[in-house]
Amino acid sequence: MKRIGVLTSGGDSPGMNAAIRSVVRCGIEAGLEVWGIERGYEGLLDGEIRQMDRSSVGDILHRGGTILKTARSERFMEPKWQDKAVEILKTFGIEGIVVIGGDGSLRGGLELDSRGIKVMALPGTIDNDLSYTDYTIGFDTAVATVLEAISKIRDTSSAHNRTTVIEVMGRHCGDIALYAAVAGGAEYVLLPEVETDVNKVCLKIIEGNNRGKLHSIIMVAEGASIKSAELTKIIEEKTGKETKQVVLSYLQRGGSPTLNDRMLATLTAEKAVELLKNNSQSKAIGTCNGNIVAYDLKDVLKMPKSFNQDLYDLVDVLSK
């Protein structure tokens, strides 16, 4: 293999630039040409492809977002456009590609693999919703951002003796809300994986007030069975306490990546280049028990995502 490509697809996540940097520099060190594909699969279909060198990835390790930009491509979901994408890659002489993204990006990579393009997939998503890896690139930074917000919100909540409902991202996987609830000292967390009992939420707040607590923090993943705006109204009505809603939204996607995300991005990208250089079958690369692992791409999308019930139960124990 002489020439490889790299793209970022779907939602951006902190650490994508670290991964791009590692692909480019490790690729060049391995004797490969590395070509950057802009705007994910959408840019691929438009031929937005350029050769990259060591200097093109200088001073990006600490930056959030992605210098290659990203997009969601409706066209790429159709077989005729998937065929077109392969034609374009072959025109540029690109034999293998590193795809950095989430579930949808990996599925797109599988389509390229079925058409003869070697694909190495890196888990670039803040949601931590890919089952084959313990953590995804961007998750640690997103939780750190949420924790910083919780600390600031707690200050003003305490001053006003109020309850705050904080909504974070997570349509199908509530890991951001769950980990932030444990590390941020929330009274309750609402997740897509667990049916919500509003009465239990309100009871927890009332019990806290009776113990003299000055504030209550309720974490809500956006995919929970009750919306945060509705929950805010119900809590205020049932507890009689002033309750505010805070939606962190895209704030969670930005910012300089943490040490963990920089290391995960760098090491998984190094592994991707090694596998492409050795002409390996298409793989999804991640981390398990602190080690970099690679599984067949066709297998990882069938793996069910497990829910950490123990961590969920711990939120209740710690908030009593």
N, C-alpha and C positions, 0 to 999 in steps of 0.2 A: 504494500500500500504506500502510495507516494503523496497523496493529497487528501486532506480531511476538511470537513466543515464544522462549524459550531453555531448554534442558534439558541436564543432564549424565547420561550413561548408561554402564552397564557398570562396570568397575573405575575407582576414582578415581585421579587423577594430579595431582601438584603443578603448579599453573598454571591449573587449571580455574577457580578463583576470579578470577584475573586476567582470564581470558577473559569470564566473566560480567560483571565490572565494566565491561569495554570494550564489550560488547554493549549494556548498559544505558545507559551514559553517551553513547556514540556514537549509539545509537538515539534517545535523547531529543534530542540536539543536532540530529539529522536530522529532527526533527518527528514521530517515531514513538512510539506507546505500546509499552512493552516489558512483557511478562508472563512471570513465572518459573514454570516447570513443575517441581514437586518430584518426586523419586524416579524420574527418567527416564520411560521409556514406561509403566512401571507406575503412576506417579503421574498421568500423563496419562489413563490409562484410568479412574482414580478421581476425575478432575476436580480434582486438587490444583494449582490454578492461581491465581496472585495477581499483581496489578499491582505493578511495581517502579518506584522513583524513584531519584534520585541518591543519597539518603542510605541507601537499602537496600543499597547496595554499598560503603558507606564502611568503611575499615579492614579490607579483606579481601585486598588485593593481595598481602600477604606471607604469607598463610595457606595451608597445604596443605588437602587435602580439597576439599569443595564445599559452599557454603552452601545449594545447592538439593538436596543429598543425591543419592544415586544408587542404582540397583537393577538387577538383571537380571530381565527380565519374560518368563516362560514364556507368558503369555497373548498377548502382542503378536506372537508367532510365528505365530498363527493368523489367517487372512484375515478372519474375522468380527470379531475384536478390532481389527485394523487399520482396518476400516471404521468401527468404533465410535470409534476415536481421531480419525478425520477428522471425524465428527459432532460430537465434543466440541470440537475446535478451531473448527469453524464456529459452534457455539453461542456460543463466547467471542469470535467475530469475528476470530480469529487467521488471517491469510492466509499468513504465512511463519514459518519456525522455524529457529533456529540449534541444531544438534545437536552437542554436544561429547562425543566418545567414540572408541572404537576400531572395529575391523572390523565387529563385530555391530551397533554403533550406526549406522554408515553404511548397513548393509543395511536396518536399520529405517527410516532416512531415505528410502531409495530406494522403499520401500513407500508412504510418505506422498506422495512425489513422483508416483508412478504414479496416485495418487488426487486429484491436483490441488493439493497443498500444496507451496509453494516451500520447499526445504530447502537451507540452507548448512551444510556439515559441517566441523567443526574436528577436527584429529587429536589427541584427548585420550587418550593411553595411554603408559605408561612403556616399553612393549615395543619401540617404534620399528619396528613390523611393518607399517606402511602404505607401500606401494611408491611412491605418487605424491609423497611428500614426503621431503626429506632427513632431517628430524628431526620427532619428534612431541612434543607438549606433555607434559612430565613426564619425558622420557627423560634429559635432562641432569641434572636433580635426582637421579633414581634412581641414575645412575652416580656422581655426587658422593657420595651416601650410601654406596654400596658402597666407594668409595675411602677414605672416612673409616674404615669398618670394617676394611678391609685394613690400613691403617696401625696400627690398634690391635692387630689380630691378629698382625701381623708382630713387634711388640714382645715379646709373650709367646711366640710361636713361636721367636724367636731365643734367648730366655732358656732355653728348654727343649730347643733343638736338635731341633724336631719339624716334621713336615709338617702343613699344614692344608688341608683340602678345603672350599672355600667355595661353597655353593649359592646361586644367585640366580634370580630369576624369568626366564621365557622358555620357554614350552612349544613354540612353533613357530619363534620367531626368537631367536637367541642374542646379539643386539647388546649387551645389558647386560653379559653375561659377557665378550664379545669386547673391548669398549671398556675395561672395567674391567681386563681382563688386560693390555692394552697400557699403560694409564696407571698401573696399580698394580704392574707388575713381576712378574706371575705367571710361574711356570715352564711352565705348560701350561694350555690352556683346552679344555673339552669342550662341544660345541655340538650342537643338533638337526640342523644342516645338514651335519655331518661325522661319519662312523662312527668310533667310538672304538676305538683300539688301546691297551689297558691296558698292554701290555708297553712301548710307547713312553713312556707316562707314567712308569712305574717306572724305566725306563732314564734318563730325564731327571733324576729325583730322585737316583738313584745317582751319576750324573755330577757333579751339583752337590755332593753330599756329598764326593766325591773331590777336588773343587777347594777344599774347605774352607768351603762354604756352611753357614750356621748354621740355615737354615730353608728351606722350600719352600712356595709358595702355589699351589694348584691350583684354578682357577675352573671351576665346573660350572653350565651352564644347566639348569634343571629338566627340560627336554625332551630332554636328551642321551640317547644310547642305553643308558647305564648310570647307575643311580641313585647319588647321592652317598654314601649309607650303604654300599652294596655296594663302591663304589670305595675308600672309606676302609679297609675291611677288607682288600681285596686289596693295597693299597699297603703297609699295615703288615706283611702276611705276606711280600710279595715283597722289600721293601727292608730289613726289620728295624728300621725307624725308627718311633718313636711317631707316630701319625697321628690327628688329631682332625677331626671334622666340625662345620661351622658353617653353619646354614641361616638366611639373613637374612630370608626370607619377607616379611611385610607391612611390615617396617621400611622397605623400599625405596619404599613408596608415600607415606609421610608426609614431613613437613618443609616448611620454607619454600622456595618455588621459587627457583631460581637466576636470575641476570640473563637468561640465554638463554631460559629457559622463560617468564619474565614478558614478555619482548619478543615472543616467538613467539605467545604467547596473545593479547597485546594487539593486535598488528598483524593477525593472522588474523581476529580478531573485528571489528576496524575494517573490514576488507575485506568480511566477511560482511554487515555492516549496509549498506555502500555498495551491494552487489549486490542486496540485498533492496529497498532504497529505489528502485533502478532497475528493479525487477521482472525481474531476470535469471532465466534458467533455473537449476535446482538445480545447485550446484557443491560440490566438495570443495576446501578451501583449505589450503595448506601453504606450504612454503618449498623453493626450489631455487636452489642457488648464491648464497645470501644474499638472494634476492628472494622476495617474497610472490607466490604463483601460485594460480590457480584452474582446475580442470579439471571437465568435465562429470561429475556424480556417477555417472551410469550407466557411465562408462568406467573410473573409477579402481579399481573392485573387480575388474576383469579384468586389471589390471596385475600381472605377476609380481614378487615381491620378489627383488631381486638379492642375492647373497652376496659380501661383500668378502673375496675370497681373499687379496689382498695383505696386508690387515691381519692375517688369520689367520696367514699365513706369518711375519709380522713378530714375532709373539709368540715363535716358536721362535728366530729370529735374536737377539732382544734378551735371551733368557734363557740364552744359551750362555756 
